[in-house]
Amino acid sequence: MNTAKPSKRADAQRNMEALLKAALAVFAKAGVDAPVRDIAEKAGVGVGTIYRHFPQRSDLIVAVFRHEVDGCAQAAAELSAQYPPMEALERWIYRFADFVAAKRGLVAALHSGDTAYEPLATYYDDKLRPAMAMLLKKAVDAGEIGKGFAPGDLLSAIVSLCRPAYDVAPDHTRRMIALLVDGLRYNAR
């Protein structure tokens, strides 16, 4: 007996993609407690569609977070295939910074103590640390950056740079990341 799940229809997949993107946008702007109807309206689906797929708000928050982590991890391989090692790494660092900025609306929920979110830290680490490690290795092997950078340390540094700062220009985070990237190049052979 075949127990494999049938693949989603193309329109159902598009609806799910639209729903997750809409939820992320609404969460980033209004927080995770924003009305479900706002998410449904932005996604172009009915409220019932959201509740059918995500009976609890935490289910939707988990799905949005995983979707964003998956997209960021997948981008590492795509960028690595398209660009020279250092350029791929730099582009991915900015992509990761965008991910961090976009999840600001999720942070309160993720750190709320709700057990539904406990597995997400491991999921994040299991997906993004290898992505960073692969990009770092390629850049080191190409002689474009120095050795000795730990993927987890670099991810943490980027997250720290993405924290909102008061009384700074809107491009502050990107300028700080540019400094970080330049620092990676400092000890290249």
N, C-alpha and C positions, 0 to 999 in steps of 0.2 A: 504494500500500500504506500502510495506517495504521500509523504507528510509535508512536503515543501509548500511554503506559502505561495499562492499565485502572485505574480508581479502586478503592481498597481497599474491601472489604466493610465494612459498618458494624461488625460484630463484630470484624473484624481491626483496624479503626481504634481501637475501644474498648480492645482488648487492648494495642495499641501505646501508647496514651495512658496506660493503667494501668501498663504496664511502665516508661515513661519517668518517670512520677511516683514510682513505687516506687524506681527506681534513684536518683533525686535524693534522696529521703528517706534511703535507706540510705547513699548516699555522704556526705550531710551529717552523719549520725550516726557512721558507722564508717569513712569514707574510701573511696577508689576501689578499694581492694584487698579490700573486703568480699566474702564468698563470693557467687557468682552464685546459689546456692540461696536465700539470704536475699532477694535481689531478686525471684526467681521466686515465692517464697512470698508476699511482700508484694503482688505484682502479681496473684496468683491464676492464674499461668500455669506451664507446665512449663519446666524448665531448657533443654530442647531448643528451645523457642520463642525463648528469648533467643539461643542460639547460631545458630539459623537466620537471625535478623535481624541479629545482631551477632557475627560469627565471632571478632573480636578484642575484648578489653576496651576498647581505644582507640576502636573503632567505637561502642560504647555510650556512652562518655564524651562523644564528639563529638556524638552524637545528643541526649543529655541537655542539653548546653550549648546547642546550636542551638535546641532546643525551648524552653528557658527564655528565650533571647534573642528568639526569635520572639514568644513570649507577652508579653514585656515591651514590645516594639515595637508590637504590635497593641493593647495596652492604651492607648497614647497616643492613637490615633485614636478608640477607644471612649470614653475619658474626655472627649476634646475634644468629641465629639458629645453627651455627656450633661450636662456641667457648664459653668459660666462659665469663661473662660480661666484665671484664677488658681487656682480650685479644681481644675480639671483638671490644671494643672501640679503643684500641691501633692500631689494624690492620686497622680500618676504618679511624683513623686520618692519618695514612700513605697513605691510598688510596685517601683521600681527598687532602693531600699535593701533590700527584702525579697529581690529577685533576688540582689543582692550577698551578702547573708547566707546565702542558700541555696546559693550556689556555693562556699562555703568548703570543702566536701568535695571539690571539683574542683580547687582551686587548685594543689595539689602536682603533680597530673598535668599540668595546663595549662602549668606552668612547668618541666616535667621535661626539656625538650630533645627530646622525641619529635617527629619530623617530622609525625606524624599531627595534631598540635595547632597547627601553624604557621598554617594559614588562619583559625583561630578569632579571632585579634585583629582581623583585617580584617573578618570577618563581624560581630563585635560592633560595631565602629565603623560599618560600613555600615548596620546596622539601628538602632542606638540613638542615634547622633548626629543623624540626620534626625528621629527621634521627638522628641528634646529640642528641636531647632531649631524644629520646628513649634509645639510648646507654648509655647516662649519667645516666638516671634513673635506668637502670638495674645495672650499676656499683655501684651506691649509695646504692640501695636496697641490694646488695650483700655485702656491707661494704668494697668495694675495693677502693673507693675514697671518699673524703669528700663531704659534701653538699655545695650548694651555687654557683655552677658553672652555669653561664647562657650560653645556647647553642650558642647564637649569639656572645657573647664575646669570647668564645673558637674558633668559626669559624674565627672570625677576627684575633685572635692571631695567628692562624695557617697560615692564608693568609700573615700576617706580617712577619712571620718567613720564608716564601717561597720567599720573595722578593730577587732578586739577590743582592749579596754582593760582593764587590770587594776585591781582594787579600785574598780570603779564599779558603780552600780546597773544592774539589767537594762534599764531604759528609757533608758539613757544615749544610745545612738545616736539614738533617736527625739527626744530633747530637743535634741541637737545639730543634727539635721535641721530641727527647728522653728526654731532660731536662724538657720540658713541661709535658710530660706524667708522669715522676717521680714526678713532682710538684702536679699533680692531686692526686697522692697516699698519699701525705704528711699528710693530715687531715683525713684520713680514721679512722674509729672507732676502 
